[in-house]
């Protein structure tokens, strides 16, 4: 199975209840799973989508139109993305206009693990708005995988 990220793991950025920096290591976001769940109500776990790798999950109900998180990573232009990914399709790259973010080499945000429900039995329950992920108008119940549309450009030649 291909790697979800090419960046090494890092120490969790969260503070414990006693005010000390967490000693856990994380490879999927800036916080270990314990603090990601505590602080954002999210988890990165295996996706329900066949071949989908890891997925982004809710651990508590997300209200309608609520900000789930920002898509973070290396800021680039579309031209820079096209230059970097000449021979292969970019993964973990999100563009809004000419502004793009390449999250492949970072684990700063768990938002990059939200999969698209296209071609599956699931339905998208969130939307990308610029470089942010928001819940759909119905919200998302607890213990559900978060799905968002990647856009038609993503699916060309797939």
N, C-alpha and C positions, 0 to 999 in steps of 0.2 A: 504494500500500500504506500503511495507517495506521502512524503512528509507534509504536514500542515503548515510548517514554517521552516525557514532556514536559519532563523536566529537561535542562538543558544538560550537556554533558560536563564532566568534572573531571579533575584530575591524579591519577594513580595513587597510592594510599596506601602501596604496598610500598617496601621498602628493597632496593637492589641488593646484589650480593655485596660491594661495597666499603663498604656502610653508608650510602650516599647515597640520598636519596629519588628514586624513579624519575621521569623527566621525561615519560614517555608520558601521553597523555590517554585516558580511558575514558568510555564512554557506557552501559555495560551492567552494571557492578559497581564496587565500590570499587577494584578492581585492574585493570590492563591485562591483555590476554589472556595475555601471557607470565608474569606473576606469579600470575594466577588459576590457570593450569595448574601452575606450580611449587609453589604453596602449598596448593592444594586438589585438584589433579588434575581440574579441571573446565574446560570451555570453553563459550562461548555461540556457537553456529553455527546456520545455517539448519536448521529442523526438517524431518524427513522427512514430516511430516503436511502434506497439501495445505491451504494457507491457514493453517497454524499459525504463521507468522512465524518467530521465532527459537526455538531449542530449547536445552536444557541437556544437555551431553554429558560422558561420563566420558573421561578420558585415561589412567586407570589403573583396575585392578579395585577395586571397592568391595565390602567384605566384607558378609556378611549382617547385617541390622539395624544397619548403621553410620550414624551421623549424617552426612548429606551437607551440611547447612547450615541456618541459621536464616532464617526468612522475616522480613525487616525492612522498615521503612518508617514511615509516619505512623500512630501508634496512635490508634484511634478506637473508639467504641461502634457497635453496629448502628444505633442511631437516627441517629448522625452520618453513617454511610455512606448510609443511606436518604435523608437530607436532601441530601447532596452529589450523589447519582446519581438524582435524581427523573425525569429524562427519558431516561436511557440506562442500560444494564446496566453495572455496575462491572467493570472489568478490573483485574487485579493486586490484588484485594482478597481477603484470607483472613481468615475469622472462626473463632474457637474459643470457643463459648459467646457471651457478649456482647462479648468482646474481639476487635477486628478490627485488621488492619494493611493500610493502603493503600500499595502499593509502586509505584503508577503514576508518581508524581513523584519517585522516588528511584532511584538506581543503587547502593545500598549492598549489595545482595545479588544474586548471579546466580540464586539459587533460584527467583525469580519467573518464570524462563524455562522451567521444567519444564512440559511440555504433558500433557494428558490423552489417553490412547490410545482413549477411547470413540469408537466408530464408525469405527475404522481397522483395519488389519491388524496393528497392534502391540498389545502387552500392557503394562499398567502394571507397572513393576518397582520402584516406590518408593511410599511412603505418607506422607501428612501426619499428623503426630502433634502435636496442638496447633499451635504456630507453628514447627515444625521439620519438615524433610524427611529421612526415613530410607529406606535401601534395604530391599527386601523380604527375606524369609527366605532367598532363594536368592542374594542379592548381585547385583551387576551387573558383567559383563565390561567390560574396557577398550574404548574406541572405540564406545560405545553411547549412544544418546539415552536420557535419563531421562524416564520417564512416570509420572505419579501421578494418581489419581482426584481430581476436583474436587468430587465429591459431587452428589447429585441436585438440590439447590437451584440449582446453577450452570446446569444444563441446562434449567430451566424457561423457557419462551418463547424458546428459542434456535432 
